[in-house]
Amino acid sequence: MPWRQALLDTLLGVGQDTVVVSHFVAINVAVGAAPNDSRLTEFRPNNCSITAMETDGASLSLLELGETLETVVG
């Protein structure tokens, strides 16, 4: 998927501490790329949760996964 690769290329090109504000799909793409997992859904990030990652320019590493959204299905 070209949009997925464009997202990852952008994140890999970040050269300094940066805050990226995003939504469910983009966060999951980044989190999945860290262990080289191409699944679209890794977790359900809660609103305003913070996921911390870093890059060496060639790969992404997950430092801390954001708070997971808890749902009640009844």
Rosetta blueprint (number, residue, H / E / L):
1 M L
2 P H
3 W H
4 R H
5 Q H
6 A H
7 L H
8 L H
9 D H
10 T H
11 L H
12 L H
13 G L
14 V L
15 G L
16 Q L
17 D L
18 T L
19 V L
20 V L
21 V L
22 S L
23 H L
24 F H
25 V H
26 A H
27 I H
28 N H
29 V H
30 A H
31 V H
32 G H
33 A H
34 A L
35 P L
36 N L
37 D L
38 S L
39 R L
40 L L
41 T L
42 E L
43 F L
44 R L
45 P E
46 N L
47 N L
48 C L
49 S L
50 I L
51 T L
52 A E
53 M E
54 E E
55 T E
56 D L
57 G L
58 A L
59 S L
60 L E
61 S E
62 L E
63 L E
64 E E
65 L L
66 G L
67 E L
68 T E
69 L L
70 E L
71 T L
72 V L
73 V L
74 G L
